[in-house]
Amino acid sequence: MNRQIEFFKPQKTLPVSVTGQSCSLNCAHCGGHFLKAMVPIEEALKEAEKRKVSSCLISGGCDKKGRVPIGKPRAEEAAYLKKDYKINMHVGMLEDYDIDEVCRLADVISLDIPVSTKVIREVYGLDYERDDYINLYSKLRAKTKVVPHICLGLTDSPELEDENILLEKLSEIKPDNLCYIIFTPVAGTLFENKKPPVAAKVQTIFKKTVEVLSETRIYLGCMRPGGKYRDEIDIAAVEAGLDGIVMPSKKAIERVKELGIESVWKQECCVF
């Protein structure tokens, strides 16, 4: 088959937050936890030089309307980074007046697309519809490269109904790239006792995605649980035919070798 898979160890991409550790949403699955590992944008240039990175992921906490404040004046700070580094902007819901500015600065945009309106209401606490995010994707895609990110496990839809409906919608717009991430319980959040999705269900979704989005490059992103579960998920990604895995488990690397698949290692975020 001459198949090739990409493995990512994104040490050359600096995670930057435009809001520090602050987030107004306090989503049920995150609670601002993932902001703790990010560098405040005021320190980003110095830190990027120190770590000798080649790109930056610019994100941050959301306001009450689910917007990451990466328009003006934060766009001016991002512009300084743009001079020397590739930029991946991880955005929430954008207002139309910010779209041109964000697309001008971003080499690529990462956009979360919830699997259902129920997730938007119950996990994010927002009043948008799922189609609002799909429409935003279409607006952004008309101007720059966009990689939809889909988090599995935030909904308990029977028979994967929500995921299948979203896949049908995506098959109509045919994204060039797609990144799956998987719900990971975080202590201190509303979902700290919620279990990750059953591995067999995730495997089913992977296989269906490869089948339905045959011309889309599909990746397994950095957010997913560890341990034995990670081994199962990563092997499922390999066997389903995904195009790349961020920080693959040893078991997945071994499985790639067993199948005779060529692997290529990269040191930046998988969206580049």
N, C-alpha and C positions, 0 to 999 in steps of 0.2 A: 504493500500500500504506500510505501515511502512516506509514512506519516511522521510528522515532527511535532513535538510538544515543547512549549516554553515553560521554563521554571524561573521564578522571580525571587530574588533576595534584594528587596528594595532599599539597600543601604545608601544608595546614591540619590535618594529622594528625601528631602527634608519636610516633615509635616509641620505646617505653620497654622496657627490660629489667629484670626483677626479679633477674637473676643477674649483671649486668654483662656481661663477655665470657666468663664461665665456662659450660661445658657438659660434662656427664659422659659423654655418648654418643659424641661424635666420629663422627657419621654419615659414611658414605662419600662423600656428595655435598656436604656442608656443612662439617664439621669446625669448627663454631663461627664460620665466616667472617662470616655475616650478622649476628651480634651486634655486630660492630665499629661498625656505623653507628647503633646504638641508644643512647639516653640512659639511664644508670643511674637506677633509680626514685627513689633518694635525691635526685637533681638534677632530677627531672621537673617538679615544680611551678614552680620558678624558670625552667626552660627553656621551659615552656609559656607562661608570662607573657611572656618575652622574645621568643619567636617569634610570639606572638599567634595561637596555634592555637585550634581549636574542638573538637578531639577528640584522643584518645590511643589508640594501639595498644599494649596491654600484653602482652608476651611474655617470652621469656628462654630460657636453656638448660635442658636436661632433666636429671633425675637418672637413675640407672642403670635405672629402671623406666619411662623415657619420660614422666615427669610434669614439667610446668613448675610450679615451686612458687609458685602464685598463690593458694593457700588462706591460712589464718592462718599467720604474722602479716602476710604481704605484702598480704593483703586489706585490712588497716587502712590501709596506705599508699595503696592504690588508692582507698579511700573518700574520701581527701582530694582526689584528682583528680576523682572522680565529682561533687563538689559544683559544679564549674564547667565540666567537659568531658564530652562523650560518650565512652563507653568501648567499645573493641573488644578483647576478650580472646582472644588466640591461645593455645589450650591444647593440651597433649599428652593423654596418658591421665590421666583424673581418677579419683580415688577417690570413691565414692558420698558420703562425708561432706563432700566439698568442693563438690559440685554446687550445693547451695542457696546457699552463700555466693558462689560465682562468678556464678551466674545473678542474684543480687540486685544485684551491682555492674555487670554487663555490660549495655550496651544491645544488643550483638550479640556473638556468639562465633564465632571462626574455628576450624574444626576440620579438621586434615589427615586425609584418609581415603586410606590407601595402596591402590594398585590391586590388590595381591595380598598374600597371606601371605608369599610369597617375598621381596618387597620389605622387609617388616617384619623378616624374619630377616637378609637379606644386606646391606641398606642401613642400617637402624636398629640392627641387632644386638639386637632384642627378641624375646620369646617369645609375643607376642600373635597372634591371628588377625585377619584383615581384618574379620570379623564383630564383633569386640570394639569396633572403632571405629564401625561402623555402629550397634551397640547403644548406644554412648555418645551418638552423634548423636541417637538417638530419645529418650533420657533428657533431654538438654539441650533439645531442641526442644519438649518438653512444657512447658518453663518459660520459654523466651525465644527470641529469634531466633537461628538458627544458620546459618552459611554454610560448607558443606563446601568444602575446598580439595583439589584433586587435582593431583598433580605428574605430568606426562607425561614419559616418557623414562628413568625409573629401572628399567624392566624392558624386556627385549627379547622379549616374548612374540610367538610367531609368529601372523600373521594377526590381531593385536590381540586375542588371546583374553582376556587379563586385563582389558583395558579394556571389552570387550563384556560380560563377565560382571558387572563392577561396574555398568555401565549398566543391566543387567537388574535388579539389586538396587535401584538407585536409582529405577528406574521403578515399583517396588512401593511405595516410601515417599514418592515425589513431593516432593522438596525444593523449597522456595519459591525458593531461590537456590543458585547453584553457581559456584565460581571455579576456573578452570584456571590452573595455572602450569606452566612448562616447565623441565626440568632444564638447568642452566647450569654448564658445567665451571668449577671453582675450583682455582687453583693450590695445591698443598700438600695436597690431599685425595686419598683413595684413588681417586676418580673423575676426577682432573684430566685424564686422557687419554681419557676416555669422550666419545663424540660426542653432541650433542643428538639427539633423535628426528628422523627424516626428515620434512621439512616436509609431504610428501604424506600421510604417516600421520597427522600432527596434523590436517590438513585433513579427512581421513576421519572422525576422531573428533569434530571440531567438528560436521560435518554430521549424524552419527549422533546426537549429543547433542541437537541442536535438534529432530531428528525424534522421538526417544524421549521427551525431557522437554519436550514442547511448551508446558507451562504453567509451566516453570521459567525464571527470569531467569538468564542464563548470561553470565559475565564472563571476560575474559582478564586475569589479574592481573599484578603488577609484575615477578615473577621470570621472565625469559626472556632468551635471548641477544640480542645486538645485531646491527648491520650488515645485510647483505643478508638473512640468515636472518630477522631481525626483520621486515623489510619483507614477506617471504613469509608469515610466520605472521599478522601483523596484517591483511594483505589477505585471507587465508583466513578470519579471524574475521569480517571485515566481510561477505564474500560468503556465508559459511555462515549468517549471521543471528544472531550473538551480540549480546547487548544492551548490552555495554560493553567498553571497553578502557582499561587504565591506561597512561598515558604512550604514546599511540599514535605510530607512526612517521609521518613526513611523507607517505610513500606511501599509508598507510592513510587519512589525512585527505583526500588527493586522491581516493582511490577512493570515499570516502563522498560527496564532492561530485559526482563523475561519475555516481553512481547516483541522485543526487537525494534522498539520505537526510538528514533533519534531524539535526544533532548538537547536543548539550548538554554544556557543560563544567562539571565539578564539581571542588572543591578539597579534598575529603576522600577517605579510603580508600573503595574501591568497595563495601564491605560495608554502609555506612550507608544 
